[in-house]
Amino acid sequence: MSSRIFQSIMLQIKEASDRTIGVIDETGTVISCTDLSIIGKRRNLSEEQLEDIADGIVRADGAVFKPLATFGNSFDFAAFVEGDDDFAVSICQIASIALNGAKQSHDEKHDKATFIKNIILDNILPGDIYVRSRELHFDIDVPYAVFLIRLEGRNDLAAVDMLQNMFPDRQRDFVISVSETDIALVKEVTSDTDSKELMAIAKQIEETIGSELYMRAMIGIGTVTEHLRELAGSFKAAQVAIEVGKVFDSEKVIIAYESLGIGRLIYQLPTTLCEMFLSEVFKKNTIDSLDAETIFTINKFFENNLNVSETSRKLFVHRNTLVYRLEKIKKLTGLDLREFDHAIIFKVALMVRKYLASREPKY
């Protein structure tokens, strides 16, 4: 608990009373006070008197002491008011109410962020989520979206601060440092939030990191959850989005899990199964027998939905030239890309090849 949280209360109380009012920690040291000159000094209290404070109001060392709310029989902090009369007791009780409110608010903010971090990292049992959410007054049925921000290089603390400034509502949005390169934003959304809105948020984050911190970041967008227990799944989806995006959409810096398509399935396949698929599809020649120009033509053909006329126009070649190239591909691979079924097989094969290339060790 930061002493400055208490000190802000002290500054307000000072205007309402001429008594010296403050807070001591468990050692009896003054950590905040209306009289700044005694901060850091230790009250003249014995161990027995400190133990007595945990049980209720105590008059000692010319002051009245009252413990602040905590767990167990000991105390972490206690309010005190100079004087041992009944008026001092009344002021001490009123001061402790204000201090307890500030302490609870601070603790809840901290505990909620820790709670969310434990959920997304799967460090808490599902049953404990219900119990802990009630303790923290957390609404478990509010929809959230998880954004995973992966920075190039090390995780800069400035990026965490910047994100917290972008999303300042600490009760609804949580910025969590996950690793040396990863920061998670768990953002409260509405039930009708669509992919365009999520993409707009991610774009704002990416542009702000670039313009203010001069850093490059990849952002994975997880699924929208309907319950707190689904946050871990959304976080993993954001991780998968980044990993799959690096393989199949390397030019993109923002990737949504829901837009991964078949790449999401291929990424989860064992490499032996992928190699077997390629060998079965390309019985005549391997896919590596196709030159760069041919691969470029194939990709353009797919981009234009297997439309020969549109593809030839985009490639600035005669329609017959494109037909000739497609016939050449058919002879080499046995697959006619003008047929929908063959085109699907070839498209998947290209993605499998790209996936296998990404798994090869880099020296």
Residue pairs with C-beta under 8 A, 6 or more apart in sequence:
1 76
1 77
1 103
1 106
1 107
2 106
3 23
3 31
3 32
4 32
5 102
5 103
5 106
6 23
6 31
6 32
6 77
6 99
6 102
6 103
7 32
8 102
9 32
9 95
9 98
9 99
9 102
10 21
10 22
10 23
10 32
10 33
10 34
11 34
12 98
13 21
13 34
13 95
13 98
14 21
14 34
17 34
17 91
19 34
19 81
19 82
19 83
19 88
19 91
20 33
20 34
20 35
20 38
20 81
20 82
21 33
21 34
21 79
21 80
21 81
21 82
21 91
21 92
21 95
22 30
22 31
22 32
22 33
22 34
22 35
22 38
22 39
22 79
22 80
23 30
23 31
23 32
23 33
23 68
23 77
23 78
23 79
23 80
23 99
24 30
24 31
24 43
24 65
24 77
24 78
24 80
25 31
25 76
25 77
26 50
26 74
26 75
26 76
26 77
27 42
27 50
28 42
28 43
28 45
28 50
29 40
29 41
29 42
29 43
30 38
30 39
30 40
30 41
30 42
30 43
31 39
31 40
31 77
32 39
33 39
43 61
43 63
43 80
44 61
45 53
45 60
45 61
49 58
49 60
49 61
51 74
52 58
52 60
53 65
53 66
53 67
53 75
53 78
54 67
54 73
54 74
54 75
55 73
56 66
56 67
57 64
57 65
57 66
57 89
57 92
57 93
58 64
58 65
58 66
59 65
59 84
62 82
62 83
62 84
63 80
63 81
63 82
63 83
63 84
63 88
64 80
64 81
64 83
64 84
64 88
64 89
64 92
65 78
65 79
65 80
65 92
66 78
66 79
66 80
66 92
66 93
66 96
67 75
67 77
67 78
67 96
68 75
68 76
68 77
68 78
68 79
68 96
68 99
68 100
68 103
69 100
69 103
69 104
70 76
70 77
77 99
77 103
79 92
79 95
79 96
79 99
80 92
81 88
81 89
81 91
81 92
81 95
82 88
108 136
108 137
109 170
109 171
111 136
112 136
112 138
112 170
112 171
112 174
113 170
113 174
113 176
115 124
115 132
115 133
115 136
115 138
116 174
116 176
116 186
116 231
117 123
117 174
117 176
117 178
117 184
118 124
119 129
119 228
119 229
119 231
119 232
120 146
120 176
120 178
120 184
120 186
120 231
120 232
120 234
120 235
121 178
121 232
121 235
122 232
124 132
126 229
129 140
129 228
129 229
130 140
132 138
133 139
133 140
133 228
138 228
140 227
140 228
140 229
141 226
141 227
142 188
143 188
143 189
143 190
143 191
143 193
143 224
143 225
143 226
144 186
144 187
144 188
144 189
144 224
144 225
144 228
144 231
144 234
145 186
145 187
145 189
145 193
145 198
145 201
145 221
145 222
145 223
145 224
145 225
145 234
146 184
146 185
146 186
146 187
146 221
146 222
146 223
146 225
146 231
146 234
146 235
146 237
146 238
147 184
147 185
147 187
147 198
147 201
147 202
147 205
147 219
147 220
147 221
147 222
147 238
148 178
148 182
148 183
148 184
148 219
148 220
148 222
148 235
148 238
148 239
148 241
148 242
149 159
149 163
149 182
149 183
149 184
149 185
149 205
149 209
149 217
149 218
149 219
150 181
150 182
150 217
150 218
150 219
150 220
150 242
151 159
151 181
151 182
151 183
151 209
151 215
151 216
151 217
152 181
152 215
152 216
152 217
153 181
153 215
154 180
154 181
155 177
155 179
155 180
155 181
155 182
155 183
156 213
156 215
158 213
159 183
159 209
159 213
159 215
159 217
160 175
160 177
160 183
162 208
162 209
162 212
162 213
163 175
163 183
163 185
163 205
164 170
164 175
166 204
166 205
166 208
167 173
167 175
167 185
167 187
169 188
172 187
172 188
173 185
173 186
173 187
173 188
174 184
174 185
174 186
175 183
175 184
175 185
176 183
176 184
176 185
176 186
177 183
178 184
184 235
184 238
185 205
186 231
187 201
189 197
189 198
189 224
191 226
193 224
195 256
195 258
195 259
198 221
198 224
198 256
199 221
199 254
199 256
202 219
202 221
202 254
202 256
203 254
205 217
205 219
206 217
206 219
206 253
206 254
209 215
209 216
209 217
210 216
210 217
216 253
217 253
218 242
218 245
218 246
218 253
218 254
218 255
219 242
219 253
219 254
219 255
220 237
220 238
220 239
220 240
220 241
220 242
220 245
220 255
220 256
220 257
221 238
221 241
221 254
221 255
221 256
221 257
221 258
222 233
222 234
222 235
222 236
222 237
222 238
222 241
222 257
223 230
223 233
223 234
223 237
223 257
223 258
224 234
225 231
225 233
225 234
237 257
238 257
240 257
240 260
240 264
240 267
241 255
241 256
241 257
241 260
242 255
243 267
244 255
244 260
244 263
244 264
244 267
245 252
245 255
245 260
246 358
247 263
247 267
247 354
247 355
247 358
248 260
248 263
248 351
248 354
248 355
249 255
249 263
257 264
262 348
262 351
263 351
263 355
266 274
266 348
266 351
266 352
266 355
267 355
269 352
269 355
271 356
271 359
274 352
274 355
274 356
275 356
277 348
277 349
277 352
278 286
278 287
278 349
278 352
278 353
278 356
281 333
281 335
281 345
281 346
281 349
282 333
282 334
282 349
283 334
284 332
284 333
284 334
285 332
285 333
287 333
287 349
287 350
287 353
289 332
290 298
290 329
290 332
290 333
294 325
294 328
294 329
295 350
297 311
297 315
297 322
297 325
298 329
298 337
298 346
298 350
299 350
300 311
300 314
300 315
301 308
301 311
301 322
301 326
301 337
302 343
302 347
303 311
303 314
304 310
304 311
304 314
306 337
306 338
306 340
306 343
308 319
308 322
308 323
308 326
308 338
309 319
311 322
312 318
312 319
312 321
312 322
315 322
326 336
326 337
326 338
329 335
329 337
330 336
330 337
333 346
335 342
335 343
335 345
335 346
336 342
337 343
337 346
